[in-house]
């Protein structure tokens, strides 16, 4: 069963109405989406760590920034000291005294099961995306639609908003999160039980049998089924995308819904496109997918200004561009600007530091899922620092990587919105480029400090750095970053020089048994030593 069981869901809805209503009456504003996530998780008894894990946020961000602010707001609104420990009692007390207005968006009638869906009070833009999805689902009657995009881009929020707008078009609406990969047999049981109005109790033992029974109800009455966070049941390797072993039957469910005649629709949200969608989709076909990109400048400003960030139009625009219009990242950076720079966009930009802890943790989760060749591709794009063609990337990797292998890796990264393509050239978003650069610098410096040279020996990154050091101003910038990072790690030029000599001695001593990249590494060390004396 979902986290909000049938006995508590009605009261929890009323409790959220009370919380939002008293805050609005006191301050003229509503709780933010992230505050509601913390409130809902706390109501269910979850710790900050568990809420962060379930919802994809940083624990530090929730515990340090969101939680204290939420309890302070509720304390002011309720007129008593409110904390994570006693807020339920405070809200229950207010519930007996208040008769809050009916909230239509959170009203769960007998034909709607919203599972763990959050309330969407604040929603910016996405007019065209909503119109497109509504056209596909209602007018074109597509049985299978995927909404894909980078983490934090707003897929979950958009899916909930869409479902709210389509309530009159479907007899049943079911929204479920796959974030924790619930067993498919249990999920099918829940859905069949709901669609049969609690009448279907003797279910088939096999998963195939339950899928067939679900499709019977899909044919009987129009149902909109939304499965959010499908990347949790997917697993990538370099050449293919497949399901986690225990979740392979999800693929069958998606396939059958997309191929079988019925009057319902499955909407998937995912960072990564399922193959059942990729091989069947088309502009005029029943299966379609929509890639969600960042908010535009005006919509991004709504988020920044809504968080109290002030500055010139150019400063706000630059922040939106840096973070690619990603709503989650804009909310994260807004909190940092509030707490550290007194809400000044200008003061924040002057520091030229855009990858702080919360952003690093956000990208770590995605980067750690990559295969080695995909990581090398990211590193190469970070070193180049400018859009490059496929042929240029092929030259960077040399003969050891076949064109097909490189193309597959690029396509895999593009499916996950980690690499952008424009007029045949590939590059990274600004914030992702800075994150990848910082990660690569850290790895290079760790190898120099420990004398355990592995990343550079096993890839073509060294040859790229050495060659471009001579040819490219952009790579000279990267080269300077390497020296800056080594000075930061080792403390002085003398220490850096000493460590480089040790690495050089080890490489020269073992050169007879090392790969052909050894010459490139030695060349780089010599260049670093030559540059160190004049480095500032």
C-alpha positions in Angstrom: 0.0 0.0 0.0 1.1 3.6 -0.4 2.5 5.7 2.4 -0.8 7.5 3.0 -3.2 4.7 3.9 -7.0 4.9 3.4 -7.6 5.6 7.1 -5.5 8.7 7.2 -5.6 10.2 3.7 -8.9 12.2 4.4 -7.6 13.7 7.6 -4.2 14.4 6.1 -5.8 16.3 3.3 -7.7 18.4 5.8 -4.5 18.9 7.9 -2.7 20.3 4.9 -5.6 22.7 4.1 -5.4 23.9 7.7 -1.6 24.5 7.5 -1.9 26.3 4.2 -4.9 28.3 5.2 -3.5 29.6 8.5 -0.2 30.6 6.8 -2.1 32.4 4.1 -4.4 34.2 6.6 -1.4 35.3 8.6 1.1 36.2 5.9 -0.8 36.4 2.7 1.2 33.6 1.1 1.0 29.8 0.7 3.5 27.1 1.8 6.0 26.3 -1.0 6.1 22.9 -2.6 9.3 21.9 -0.8 7.8 23.0 2.5 4.8 20.8 1.8 7.1 17.9 1.0 8.8 18.2 4.4 5.4 18.7 6.2 4.0 15.6 4.5 7.0 13.5 5.2 7.1 14.6 8.8 3.4 13.9 9.2 4.1 10.3 8.1 6.9 10.0 10.7 9.9 10.2 8.3 13.2 11.6 9.4 14.9 14.4 7.3 17.2 11.7 5.9 14.3 9.5 4.8 12.4 12.5 3.3 15.6 13.5 1.4 16.1 9.9 0.1 12.4 9.5 -0.9 12.1 12.9 -2.6 15.6 13.2 -4.2 16.7 16.2 -2.2 19.8 16.9 -0.1 19.3 16.0 3.6 21.4 19.0 4.6 19.2 21.2 2.4 16.0 20.0 4.1 17.4 19.9 7.6 19.3 23.2 7.5 17.2 25.4 5.2 13.7 24.1 4.6 12.7 22.6 8.0 13.6 25.5 10.4 11.9 28.0 8.1 8.8 25.8 7.9 8.4 25.4 11.7 9.0 29.2 12.1 6.3 30.0 9.6 3.8 27.6 11.3 4.8 29.0 14.7 4.0 32.5 13.6 0.8 31.4 11.9 -0.5 29.2 14.8 0.5 31.5 17.6 2.5 28.9 19.4 5.9 27.3 19.3 5.9 24.6 16.6 8.6 22.0 15.9 8.9 18.8 14.0 8.0 16.9 17.2 4.8 18.8 18.1 3.3 20.2 14.8 0.8 17.4 14.5 -0.7 18.2 17.9 -0.8 21.9 17.0 -2.5 21.3 13.7 -5.0 18.9 15.2 -5.8 21.5 17.8 -6.4 24.1 15.1 -8.5 21.6 13.1 -11.0 21.4 15.9 -11.3 25.2 15.9 -11.3 25.9 12.2 -13.5 25.0 9.2 -11.1 25.6 6.3 -12.4 26.1 2.8 -12.7 23.2 0.5 -9.5 22.7 -1.7 -10.7 21.3 -5.0 -7.1 20.4 -6.1 -6.6 18.1 -3.2 -10.1 16.6 -3.2 -9.8 12.9 -3.6 -13.2 11.5 -4.7 -13.9 7.8 -5.2 -12.4 7.8 -8.7 -9.1 9.4 -8.0 -6.1 7.9 -6.1 -3.2 10.3 -5.9 -0.9 8.1 -3.9 2.1 10.2 -2.7 1.5 13.1 -5.2 2.2 16.5 -3.7 -0.1 19.4 -3.9 0.8 21.8 -6.8 0.0 25.2 -5.4 2.8 27.1 -7.2 3.2 26.3 -10.9 5.1 28.4 -13.4 4.7 28.3 -17.2 4.7 25.0 -19.1 1.6 26.2 -21.0 2.8 24.7 -24.3 3.9 21.4 -22.7 0.5 21.1 -21.0 -1.3 21.7 -24.3 0.9 19.2 -26.1 0.3 16.5 -23.6 -3.4 17.1 -23.4 -3.6 16.9 -27.2 -1.8 13.6 -27.3 -3.7 12.1 -24.4 -7.3 13.4 -25.0 -7.6 14.2 -28.7 -5.1 11.7 -30.2 -5.9 9.0 -27.6 -2.3 7.9 -27.2 -2.1 4.9 -24.9 1.5 5.4 -23.9 3.2 8.8 -23.3 6.6 9.5 -21.7 7.7 12.7 -20.1 11.5 12.8 -19.9 14.1 15.2 -18.7 16.9 15.9 -16.3 16.3 15.5 -12.5 14.7 18.5 -11.0 13.4 19.8 -14.3 9.7 19.6 -13.1 8.4 16.3 -14.5 6.6 15.3 -11.4 5.0 18.7 -10.9 3.9 18.8 -14.5 2.4 15.3 -14.4 0.3 16.2 -11.3 -0.8 19.5 -12.9 -1.8 17.7 -16.1 -3.8 15.1 -14.2 -5.7 17.8 -12.4 -6.6 19.4 -15.7 -7.7 16.1 -17.2 -10.0 15.0 -14.3 -13.1 15.5 -16.4 -11.7 13.4 -19.3 -11.1 10.2 -17.3 -13.3 8.2 -15.0 -10.3 7.1 -13.0 -7.0 8.8 -12.2 -4.2 6.9 -10.5 -0.8 8.5 -9.6 2.0 6.4 -8.3 5.7 7.0 -7.6 8.2 4.4 -8.6 11.0 6.1 -6.8 11.4 3.1 -4.4 10.6 0.5 -7.1 7.6 -1.0 -5.5 7.0 -4.7 -6.5 4.9 -4.8 -9.6 2.6 -7.5 -8.2 1.7 -5.2 -5.3 1.2 -2.2 -7.6 -1.1 -4.2 -9.9 -3.1 -5.4 -7.0 -3.6 -1.9 -5.7 -4.7 -0.6 -9.1 -7.1 -3.5 -9.9 -8.6 -3.2 -6.4 -9.2 0.5 -7.0 -10.6 0.2 -10.6 -12.9 -2.6 -9.6 -14.4 -0.5 -6.7 -12.9 -3.0 -4.2 -14.8 -5.9 -5.8 -11.9 -7.8 -7.4 -10.3 -9.7 -4.6 -9.3 -13.1 -6.0 -6.5 -12.0 -8.3 -4.4 -14.2 -10.6 -1.2 -15.5 -9.2 1.0 -14.6 -12.2 2.1 -11.1 -13.1 0.9 -11.7 -16.7 -2.5 -12.6 -15.4 -2.8 -9.4 -13.4 -1.6 -7.3 -16.3 -4.4 -8.9 -18.4 -6.9 -8.1 -15.7 -5.8 -4.5 -15.5 -6.1 -4.1 -19.3 -9.7 -5.4 -19.0 -10.5 -2.5 -16.7 -8.6 -0.2 -19.0 -10.9 -1.2 -21.8 -14.0 -0.9 -19.6 -13.5 2.6 -18.4 -11.1 5.4 -19.3 -8.2 5.6 -16.8 -5.2 7.9 -16.6 -2.4 6.0 -14.9 0.7 8.1 -14.1 3.9 6.3 -13.0 6.4 8.8 -11.8 10.2 8.3 -11.6 10.5 5.3 -13.9 14.3 5.7 -13.9 14.3 3.9 -10.6 13.4 0.7 -12.3 15.8 1.1 -15.2 19.5 0.3 -15.4 21.9 1.4 -18.1 24.9 -0.2 -19.6 26.9 1.3 -22.4 25.1 -0.4 -25.3 21.6 -0.8 -24.0 19.1 0.2 -21.4 17.4 -2.5 -19.4 15.4 -3.0 -16.3 16.7 -3.9 -12.9 16.5 -7.7 -12.7 13.6 -7.6 -10.1 11.7 -5.1 -12.2 11.8 -6.7 -15.7 8.0 -7.3 -15.5 7.5 -3.5 -15.5 8.8 -3.6 -19.1 6.0 -6.0 -20.0 3.4 -3.8 -18.4 4.6 -0.8 -20.4 4.8 -2.8 -23.6 1.3 -4.3 -23.3 -0.3 -1.0 -22.4 1.3 0.6 -25.5 0.3 -2.2 -27.9 -3.1 -3.3 -26.6 -6.4 -1.7 -27.6 -8.1 0.1 -24.7 -9.5 3.6 -23.8 -6.9 4.5 -21.2 -3.4 6.1 -21.0 -0.2 5.4 -19.2 2.0 8.5 -18.6 5.5 7.8 -17.5 7.9 10.3 -16.1 11.6 9.5 -16.2 15.1 10.9 -16.4 15.8 8.1 -18.9 13.6 7.0 -21.8 12.4 3.4 -21.5 13.2 1.3 -24.5 9.5 0.3 -24.8 8.9 4.0 -25.6 12.0 4.6 -27.7 11.4 1.8 -30.2 7.6 2.6 -30.7 7.4 6.4 -30.5 6.8 8.7 -33.4 5.0 12.0 -34.2 2.1 10.2 -35.8 2.3 7.0 -33.8 0.3 6.0 -30.7 3.4 6.1 -28.5 5.0 9.5 -27.9 7.5 11.2 -25.7 8.1 14.8 -24.7 11.5 16.0 -23.5 11.2 18.7 -20.8 13.7 21.5 -20.8 14.4 24.3 -18.4 12.1 27.2 -17.7 12.4 30.3 -19.8 13.7 33.6 -18.4 10.4 35.0 -17.3 9.3 31.8 -15.5 12.8 31.4 -13.9 12.5 34.9 -12.5 9.2 34.0 -10.9 11.1 31.4 -8.9 14.0 33.7 -7.9 11.8 36.6 -7.0 9.3 34.4 -5.2 12.3 33.4 -3.0 13.1 37.0 -2.3 16.2 37.2 -4.6 16.7 40.7 -6.0 19.1 42.1 -8.6 19.2 43.6 -12.1 17.4 41.8 -15.0 20.8 40.8 -16.4 21.9 39.3 -13.1 18.8 37.3 -12.7 19.0 36.2 -16.4 22.6 35.0 -15.9 21.6 32.9 -12.9 18.8 31.3 -14.9 21.2 30.6 -17.8 23.8 29.1 -15.5 21.4 26.6 -14.0 19.7 25.9 -17.3 16.3 27.0 -16.0 16.1 23.9 -13.8 13.5 24.7 -11.1 15.1 22.5 -8.4 18.5 24.0 -9.0 17.1 27.5 -9.0 15.4 26.8 -5.7 18.6 25.4 -4.3 20.7 28.4 -5.4 18.1 30.8 -4.1 18.4 29.4 -0.6 22.2 29.8 -0.8 21.8 33.4 -2.1 19.4 34.1 0.8 21.5 32.7 3.5 25.0 33.7 2.4 24.6 36.8 0.2 21.5 38.4 1.8 19.4 37.7 -1.3 21.6 39.7 -3.6 22.1 38.1 -7.0 24.9 40.5 -7.8 26.9 39.5 -4.7 26.5 35.9 -5.5 27.6 36.2 -9.1 30.7 38.1 -8.1 32.0 35.0 -6.3 32.0 33.0 -9.5 31.2 29.8 -7.5 28.2 28.0 -8.8 28.8 24.4 -7.7 28.2 24.3 -4.0 27.4 21.2 -1.8 23.7 20.8 -2.7 24.3 21.1 -6.4 27.3 18.8 -6.2 25.2 16.1 -4.4 22.5 16.6 -7.0 24.8 15.8 -10.0 26.8 13.2 -8.1 23.7 11.0 -8.1 23.4 11.2 -11.8 27.2 11.0 -12.7 27.7 7.9 -10.6 25.2 6.0 -12.8 27.4 6.6 -15.9 29.6 4.0 -17.7 33.3 4.7 -18.0 33.1 5.9 -21.7 30.2 8.2 -20.8 32.3 9.7 -18.0 35.2 10.2 -20.3 32.9 11.9 -22.8 31.7 14.3 -20.1 35.3 15.0 -19.1 36.3 15.7 -22.8 33.5 18.1 -23.2 34.5 19.8 -20.0 38.1 20.2 -21.2 37.1 21.5 -24.6 34.8 24.0 -22.9 33.2 24.9 -26.2 30.7 23.1 -28.5 32.5 20.4 -30.5 31.5 18.1 -33.4 31.2 14.4 -33.4 34.3 14.1 -35.5 36.3 16.2 -33.1 35.2 14.0 -30.2 36.2 11.0 -32.3 39.6 12.4 -32.9 39.9 13.1 -29.1 39.3 9.4 -28.4 41.4 8.1 -31.2 41.3 4.6 -32.8 40.6 2.7 -29.6 36.9 3.8 -29.6 34.8 2.9 -32.6 32.4 5.5 -34.1 29.3 3.3 -33.1 30.5 3.0 -29.5 31.0 6.8 -29.2 27.6 7.5 -30.9 25.9 5.1 -28.5 27.5 6.8 -25.5 26.6 10.3 -26.7 23.0 9.2 -27.3 22.8 7.7 -23.9 24.0 11.0 -22.3 21.5 12.9 -24.4 18.6 10.7 -23.4 19.4 11.7 -19.8 19.7 15.4 -20.7 23.3 15.5 -19.6 24.7 16.5 -23.1 23.2 19.2 -25.3 23.3 19.2 -29.1 22.9 22.3 -31.3 23.4 22.3 -35.0 25.6 19.2 -34.9 27.8 20.4 -32.0 27.8 18.9 -28.5 28.4 20.7 -25.2 27.4 20.8 -21.5 25.2 23.2 -19.7 27.2 25.8 -17.8 26.5 24.4 -14.3 27.1 20.8 -15.5 30.4 21.9 -17.2 31.6 23.5 -14.0 30.6 20.4 -11.9 32.3 18.0 -14.4 35.4 20.2 -14.5 35.7 20.3 -10.7 35.2 16.5 -10.5 37.9 15.9 -13.1 40.3 18.3 -11.4 39.8 16.5 -8.1 40.5 13.1 -9.6 43.6 14.3 -11.4 45.0 15.9 -8.3 44.2 12.8 -6.2 46.2 10.7 -8.6 49.1 13.1 -8.5 49.0 13.2 -4.7 48.7 9.5 -4.2 50.9 8.6 -7.2 48.2 6.1 -8.3 47.8 7.1 -11.9 44.8 5.3 -13.3 42.2 7.6 -14.8 44.8 9.3 -17.0 46.4 6.1 -18.1 43.2 4.4 -19.0 41.8 7.2 -21.2 42.7 9.7 -23.9 42.2 12.7 -21.6 45.9 13.2 -21.1 46.6 13.3 -24.8 43.8 15.8 -25.2 45.1 18.0 -22.5 48.7 17.9 -23.8 47.7 18.5 -27.4 45.2 21.3 -26.6 47.7 23.0 -24.3 49.6 24.0 -27.3 46.6 24.5 -29.7 43.8 25.9 -27.6 43.4 28.9 -25.3 40.4 27.2 -23.7 42.5 24.2 -22.6 45.2 26.6 -21.3 42.5 27.7 -18.9 41.9 24.1 -17.9 45.6 23.5 -17.5 45.8 26.5 -15.1 42.9 25.0 -13.1 44.9 21.8 -12.6 47.8 23.8 -11.1 45.4 25.8 -9.0 43.9 22.7 -7.6 47.2 21.1 -6.9 48.4 24.2 -5.0 45.1 24.1 -3.1 45.6 20.4 -2.2 49.4 20.5 -1.4 49.7 24.0 0.0 52.7 25.4 -1.8 54.7 25.4 -5.1 57.5 23.5 -3.4 55.2 20.7 -2.3 53.6 20.5 -5.8 57.1 20.4 -7.4 58.2 17.6 -5.0 55.1 15.6 -5.7 55.4 16.0 -9.5 59.0 14.8 -9.3 57.9 11.7 -7.4 55.3 10.9 -10.0 57.7 11.5 -12.8 60.4 9.3 -11.2 57.8 6.5 -10.7 56.6 6.7 -14.3 60.1 6.7 -15.8 61.1 3.8 -13.7 58.1 1.7 -14.7 57.7 3.0 -18.3 58.8 -0.3 -19.8 55.7 -2.0 -18.4 53.1 0.8 -18.7 50.6 1.6 -21.5 51.4 3.9 -24.5 49.8 6.7 -22.5 52.9 6.9 -20.3 54.7 9.2 -22.7 51.7 11.6 -22.6 51.7 11.6 -18.8 55.4 12.3 -18.6 55.0 15.1 -21.2 52.2 16.6 -19.1 54.3 16.5 -15.9 57.1 18.3 -17.7 54.8 21.0 -18.8 53.3 21.3 -15.4 56.8 21.7 -13.9 57.7 24.4 -16.5 54.5 26.3 -15.9 54.7 26.1 -12.1 57.5 28.6 -11.7 55.5 31.3 -13.5 52.2 30.3 -12.2 50.3 32.9 -10.1 
